[in-house]
Amino acid sequence: MAWIPSTAAPRKPAIGRPSVDPSSWRSPSGAPLQRRALCGLARPCLKQPQRTPRFMFHEATLLLIVSGQLDLDDGTNRMSMDTPASLLLVEPNTCADLLKTPGGTEQCFRSVFLTFPAALLDGFHRDYPATRTGPRPASPFRSAALDRDLTATLCHVLESVEESSLSDERLRHRLMDLLLALAERGHCFGHADLDSTSGRLRTLIGEAPERHWTAEVAGKELAMSAATLRRRLASEHARFEDLLIDVRMHHAMMLVQTTAWAMTRIAEACGYKSRARFAERFQDRFGYPPSTVR
């Protein structure tokens, strides 16, 4: 089922209010979608308040709060978003405490979570060099008002991500169009580090968190020995085991919020054969068991 408004929005450029009320948009629950090197799409849905400490936005992220309220606090900046009339834009590598509070007629929290990997942003800045010159935002997260054209552009992208028959090249052009629409309104994501070993490893594991990852396996994928991988990670103040757990737990959190899967299936999707071990890792990371999220 495509994630679209109840009434199709026109594609012609326009300014002012969106042609449809974004609160009427539907965000059906389903497993997150990952289009490799292009984007990720998830639609969290919660019936009860949830705090997520130290959530890491590894990639540039666009959020639309369909219902309820999201509060972010990175220790320096705070922000609340409770309207579907604006987008929330989060810079890559932003760590913040999150609070999701149900609301609206359904008394639930619903959102759209669209991520842009570093390679896509690098290509965008290369294709549109003028976007490199904008001032760096004071806060790692900010809002962007939705107008008619931006609404239509976003709808088109969300439909495209879920269209499995659409080629990667065509999807890339549509994502670039969305980034350009944001840039025209003064909203550009900053540069993400393409060269760091920890960043490359996060991307690698994130594409298949269910695999049996070891430093040897990951090193081979990254064209280096396990010893070299560990040495380079140490120079970036990171450890292979910690990074592996963190990527898997972030994936687990998204699966718990977006699917009705049994915990055993979620554990397996995150690389754990033991549900008890998975639950222990989850509680160590977030401070509560995965069963309490739903």
TIVEX-746996 format. One record per residue (C-alpha): residue number from 1; residue in one letter; chain; x, z, y. Coordinates in Angstrom, 1 decimal. Each point is the difference from the previous one (the first is absolute). Example, Ala and Ser with C-alpha at 12.3 -4.5 7.8 and 13.67 -1.06 7.14 Angstrom:
BEGIN
> 1|a|A|12.3|7.8|-4.5
> 2|s|A|1.4|-0.7|3.4
This chain:
BEGIN
> 1|m|A|0.0|0.0|0.0
> 2|a|A|1.5|-1.0|3.3
> 3|w|A|0.3|2.6|2.7
> 4|i|A|-1.9|-1.6|2.9
> 5|p|A|-2.6|0.9|2.6
> 6|s|A|-3.7|-0.2|-0.9
> 7|t|A|-0.2|-2.9|2.5
> 8|a|A|2.8|-2.6|0.2
> 9|a|A|2.0|0.2|3.3
> 10|p|A|0.7|-3.3|1.9
> 11|r|A|3.5|-1.3|-0.1
> 12|k|A|0.2|-1.3|3.6
> 13|p|A|2.2|2.0|2.4
> 14|a|A|-1.9|2.4|2.2
> 15|i|A|0.4|3.3|1.8
> 16|g|A|-2.3|3.0|0.4
> 17|r|A|-1.9|1.9|-2.6
> 18|p|A|0.2|-1.2|-3.7
> 19|s|A|-2.8|-2.4|-1.0
> 20|v|A|-0.9|2.5|-2.8
> 21|d|A|0.0|3.7|0.0
> 22|p|A|3.0|1.0|-2.1
> 23|s|A|-1.9|3.1|-1.3
> 24|s|A|-2.1|-2.4|-2.0
> 25|w|A|3.0|-1.3|-1.9
> 26|r|A|0.1|0.9|-3.7
> 27|s|A|3.1|1.2|-1.8
> 28|p|A|-0.7|0.1|-3.7
> 29|s|A|2.2|2.3|-2.0
> 30|g|A|2.6|-1.7|-2.2
> 31|a|A|3.6|0.1|-1.0
> 32|p|A|2.6|-0.8|2.7
> 33|l|A|1.0|-3.7|0.2
> 34|q|A|3.7|-0.9|0.4
> 35|r|A|1.0|-3.5|1.0
> 36|r|A|3.7|0.0|-0.6
> 37|a|A|2.2|-0.2|3.1
> 38|l|A|-3.2|-0.8|2.1
> 39|c|A|-2.3|3.1|0.3
> 40|g|A|-1.8|2.8|-1.8
> 41|l|A|-3.7|0.9|0.4
> 42|a|A|-1.8|3.2|-1.0
> 43|r|A|-3.4|1.5|0.9
> 44|p|A|0.1|3.8|-0.3
> 45|c|A|-3.4|1.8|-0.5
> 46|l|A|-0.3|3.8|0.1
> 47|k|A|-3.0|2.3|-0.2
> 48|q|A|1.8|3.1|1.1
> 49|p|A|2.7|0.9|2.6
> 50|q|A|3.6|-0.6|-1.1
> 51|r|A|3.3|1.0|1.5
> 52|t|A|3.1|-2.1|-1.0
> 53|p|A|3.3|1.6|1.1
> 54|r|A|2.9|-2.2|0.9
> 55|f|A|-1.7|-3.3|-0.8
> 56|m|A|2.6|-2.8|0.3
> 57|f|A|-1.1|-3.3|1.5
> 58|h|A|2.9|-2.0|-1.4
> 59|e|A|-1.3|-3.3|1.3
> 60|a|A|-1.7|-1.0|3.2
> 61|t|A|-3.7|1.0|-0.5
> 62|l|A|-3.3|-1.0|1.5
> 63|l|A|-2.9|2.3|-0.6
> 64|l|A|-3.7|-0.3|0.8
> 65|i|A|-2.0|3.2|-0.2
> 66|v|A|-3.4|-1.2|-1.3
> 67|s|A|-1.5|3.5|-0.3
> 68|g|A|1.2|3.5|0.7
> 69|q|A|3.1|1.1|1.9
> 70|l|A|3.7|-0.2|-0.5
> 71|d|A|2.5|2.3|1.7
> 72|l|A|3.7|-0.6|0.1
> 73|d|A|2.8|2.3|1.0
> 74|d|A|3.7|-0.8|-0.2
> 75|g|A|1.1|3.2|1.6
> 76|t|A|0.4|-1.6|3.4
> 77|n|A|-3.0|-2.3|0.3
> 78|r|A|-3.6|0.6|-0.9
> 79|m|A|-2.9|-2.4|-0.2
> 80|s|A|-3.6|0.0|-1.3
> 81|m|A|-2.0|-3.1|-0.9
> 82|d|A|-3.7|0.1|-0.8
> 83|t|A|-1.3|-3.4|1.1
> 84|p|A|-0.1|-3.4|-1.7
> 85|a|A|0.2|-1.7|3.5
> 86|s|A|3.8|0.3|0.0
> 87|l|A|2.9|-0.4|-2.4
> 88|l|A|2.7|2.5|-0.7
> 89|l|A|3.5|-1.4|-0.1
> 90|v|A|2.8|1.9|-1.6
> 91|e|A|3.7|-0.9|0.3
> 92|p|A|2.1|-0.3|-3.2
> 93|n|A|1.7|3.1|-1.3
> 94|t|A|-2.3|2.4|1.7
> 95|c|A|-0.5|3.4|-1.6
> 96|a|A|-3.1|1.9|1.0
> 97|d|A|-2.4|2.7|-1.2
> 98|l|A|-3.4|-1.5|-0.5
> 99|l|A|-3.5|1.5|0.1
> 100|k|A|-2.9|-2.1|-1.2
> 101|t|A|-3.5|1.3|0.8
> 102|p|A|-3.2|-1.5|-1.4
> 103|g|A|-2.7|-1.0|2.5
> 104|g|A|-2.6|-2.6|0.9
> 105|t|A|-3.3|-0.6|-1.8
> 106|e|A|1.7|0.0|-3.4
> 107|q|A|1.9|3.2|0.8
> 108|c|A|3.1|-1.5|-1.5
> 109|f|A|3.4|-1.2|1.3
> 110|r|A|0.6|-3.7|-0.4
> 111|s|A|2.8|-2.1|1.3
> 112|v|A|1.9|-3.2|-0.4
> 113|f|A|3.7|0.3|-0.5
> 114|l|A|2.0|-3.3|0.5
> 115|t|A|3.8|0.0|-0.2
> 116|f|A|2.6|-2.5|1.1
> 117|p|A|3.3|0.0|-1.8
> 118|a|A|3.3|-0.2|1.9
> 119|a|A|0.7|-3.6|-1.2
> 120|l|A|-3.3|-1.2|1.6
> 121|l|A|0.7|1.7|3.3
> 122|d|A|3.5|-1.4|0.1
> 123|g|A|-1.4|-3.5|-0.5
> 124|f|A|-2.6|0.6|2.7
> 125|h|A|2.6|1.2|2.5
> 126|r|A|2.2|-3.0|-0.9
> 127|d|A|-2.9|-2.5|0.4
> 128|y|A|-1.2|1.6|3.2
> 129|p|A|3.2|1.3|1.8
> 130|a|A|-1.9|1.0|3.1
> 131|t|A|-1.5|2.9|-2.0
> 132|r|A|3.5|1.6|-0.3
> 133|t|A|0.2|0.7|3.7
> 134|g|A|-3.0|2.4|0.4
> 135|p|A|0.6|3.6|0.8
> 136|r|A|0.3|2.4|-3.0
> 137|p|A|-3.2|2.1|-0.2
> 138|a|A|0.4|3.7|0.9
> 139|s|A|-2.0|1.1|-3.0
> 140|p|A|0.3|-1.3|-3.5
> 141|f|A|-3.8|-0.4|-0.2
> 142|r|A|-2.4|-1.4|2.5
> 143|s|A|-3.5|-1.6|0.3
> 144|a|A|-0.9|-3.6|0.7
> 145|a|A|-3.5|-0.9|1.1
> 146|l|A|-1.9|-2.5|-2.1
> 147|d|A|-1.5|-2.9|1.9
> 148|r|A|-1.9|-3.0|-1.5
> 149|d|A|3.0|-2.2|-0.8
> 150|l|A|2.1|2.9|-1.4
> 151|t|A|-3.0|1.0|-2.2
> 152|a|A|-0.4|-3.5|-1.3
> 153|t|A|3.7|-0.3|-0.7
> 154|l|A|0.2|3.3|-1.9
> 155|c|A|-3.1|-1.0|-2.0
> 156|h|A|1.6|-3.3|-1.0
> 157|v|A|3.2|1.8|-1.1
> 158|l|A|-1.8|2.6|-2.1
> 159|e|A|-2.0|-2.7|-1.8
> 160|s|A|3.2|-2.0|-0.5
> 161|v|A|1.9|2.9|-1.6
> 162|e|A|-2.7|0.4|-2.6
> 163|e|A|-0.2|-3.7|-0.8
> 164|s|A|2.3|-0.3|-2.9
> 165|s|A|-0.1|-3.8|0.0
> 166|l|A|1.4|-0.2|3.6
> 167|s|A|3.6|-0.9|0.0
> 168|d|A|2.7|2.4|1.3
> 169|e|A|0.9|-2.6|2.7
> 170|r|A|-3.5|-0.2|1.4
> 171|l|A|-0.4|3.8|-0.1
> 172|r|A|3.3|0.3|1.8
> 173|h|A|-1.3|-2.2|2.8
> 174|r|A|-3.2|2.1|0.4
> 175|l|A|2.0|3.2|0.1
> 176|m|A|2.2|-1.5|2.7
> 177|d|A|-3.1|-0.9|1.9
> 178|l|A|-1.2|3.6|-0.1
> 179|l|A|3.4|1.2|1.2
> 180|l|A|0.0|-2.5|2.8
> 181|a|A|-3.5|1.0|1.0
> 182|l|A|1.3|3.6|0.3
> 183|a|A|3.1|-1.1|1.9
> 184|e|A|-2.2|-1.9|2.5
> 185|r|A|-1.7|3.3|0.7
> 186|g|A|3.3|1.8|0.5
> 187|h|A|0.3|1.5|-3.5
> 188|c|A|3.1|-0.8|-2.0
> 189|f|A|1.5|1.9|-2.9
> 190|g|A|3.6|0.9|0.3
> 191|h|A|2.7|-1.2|-2.4
> 192|a|A|0.3|1.4|-3.4
> 193|d|A|3.4|0.3|-1.7
> 194|l|A|0.4|-2.8|-2.5
> 195|d|A|3.5|0.9|-1.1
> 196|s|A|-0.1|3.7|-0.9
> 197|t|A|0.4|0.7|-3.7
> 198|s|A|-2.8|2.6|0.1
> 199|g|A|-2.4|-2.4|1.6
> 200|r|A|0.8|-2.7|-2.6
> 201|l|A|-0.4|2.5|-2.8
> 202|r|A|-3.4|1.3|1.4
> 203|t|A|-1.3|-3.6|0.1
> 204|l|A|1.3|-0.7|-3.5
> 205|i|A|-1.6|3.1|-1.5
> 206|g|A|-3.2|-0.4|2.0
> 207|e|A|-0.6|-3.4|-1.5
> 208|a|A|-0.2|1.5|-3.5
> 209|p|A|-0.1|3.8|0.1
> 210|e|A|-1.2|0.1|-3.6
> 211|r|A|3.4|-1.4|-1.3
> 212|h|A|2.5|2.2|-1.7
> 213|w|A|2.4|0.2|2.9
> 214|t|A|3.6|1.2|-0.4
> 215|a|A|2.9|-0.4|2.4
> 216|e|A|1.5|-2.5|-2.5
> 217|v|A|-3.2|-2.1|-0.1
> 218|a|A|-0.5|0.2|3.8
> 219|g|A|3.7|-0.8|0.6
> 220|k|A|-0.2|-3.1|-2.1
> 221|e|A|-3.1|-1.2|1.9
> 222|l|A|1.9|0.6|3.3
> 223|a|A|3.2|-1.7|-1.3
> 224|m|A|2.2|3.1|-0.1
> 225|s|A|1.1|2.6|-2.5
> 226|a|A|-1.8|3.4|-0.4
> 227|a|A|3.0|1.7|1.5
> 228|t|A|0.1|-2.3|3.1
> 229|l|A|-3.8|0.5|0.4
> 230|r|A|0.4|3.8|0.0
> 231|r|A|3.0|-0.1|2.3
> 232|r|A|-1.8|-2.2|2.5
> 233|l|A|-3.1|2.2|-0.1
> 234|a|A|2.1|3.1|0.6
> 235|s|A|1.4|-1.6|3.1
> 236|e|A|-3.6|-0.3|1.2
> 237|h|A|-0.7|3.6|-1.0
> 238|a|A|-2.2|-1.0|-2.8
> 239|r|A|-0.1|0.6|-3.8
> 240|f|A|-1.4|-2.4|-2.6
> 241|e|A|-2.1|2.6|-1.7
> 242|d|A|-1.6|1.3|3.2
> 243|l|A|-0.8|-3.5|1.3
> 244|l|A|-1.5|-1.0|-3.4
> 245|i|A|-2.3|3.0|0.0
> 246|d|A|-1.0|-0.4|3.7
> 247|v|A|-1.0|-3.7|-0.5
> 248|r|A|-2.0|0.8|-3.1
> 249|m|A|-1.8|2.9|1.6
> 250|h|A|-1.0|-2.0|3.1
> 251|h|A|-1.3|-2.7|-2.4
> 252|a|A|-1.8|2.8|-2.0
> 253|m|A|-1.6|1.3|3.2
> 254|m|A|-1.4|-3.5|0.9
> 255|l|A|-1.3|-0.5|-3.6
> 256|v|A|-1.8|3.4|0.1
> 257|q|A|-1.6|-0.9|3.3
> 258|t|A|-1.0|-3.6|-0.8
> 259|t|A|-1.0|-0.1|-3.7
> 260|a|A|-2.2|1.9|-2.4
> 261|w|A|2.7|-0.2|-2.7
> 262|a|A|0.6|2.9|-2.3
> 263|m|A|3.1|2.1|0.8
> 264|t|A|1.6|-1.2|-3.3
> 265|r|A|-0.3|-3.6|1.2
> 266|i|A|1.4|0.8|3.4
> 267|a|A|2.9|1.9|-1.5
> 268|e|A|0.8|-3.0|-2.2
> 269|a|A|-0.2|-2.3|3.1
> 270|c|A|2.6|2.2|1.7
> 271|g|A|2.4|0.0|-3.0
> 272|y|A|-1.0|3.3|-1.7
> 273|k|A|-1.0|0.3|-3.6
> 274|s|A|-0.9|3.6|0.4
> 275|r|A|-3.0|0.8|2.2
> 276|a|A|1.2|3.6|0.3
> 277|r|A|3.5|-1.1|1.2
> 278|f|A|-1.7|-2.4|2.5
> 279|a|A|-2.3|2.8|1.4
> 280|e|A|3.0|2.2|0.4
> 281|r|A|2.0|-2.6|1.9
> 282|f|A|-3.1|-0.7|2.2
> 283|q|A|-0.5|3.7|0.8
> 284|d|A|3.7|0.5|0.8
> 285|r|A|-0.2|-2.9|2.5
> 286|f|A|-3.3|0.6|1.7
> 287|g|A|-0.8|3.7|-0.7
> 288|y|A|-3.2|-0.5|-2.0
> 289|p|A|-0.9|-1.7|-3.4
> 290|p|A|-1.3|-3.5|0.0
> 291|s|A|-3.3|1.1|-1.4
> 292|t|A|-0.9|1.7|3.3
> 293|v|A|0.3|-3.2|2.1
> 294|r|A|-3.3|-1.5|-1.2
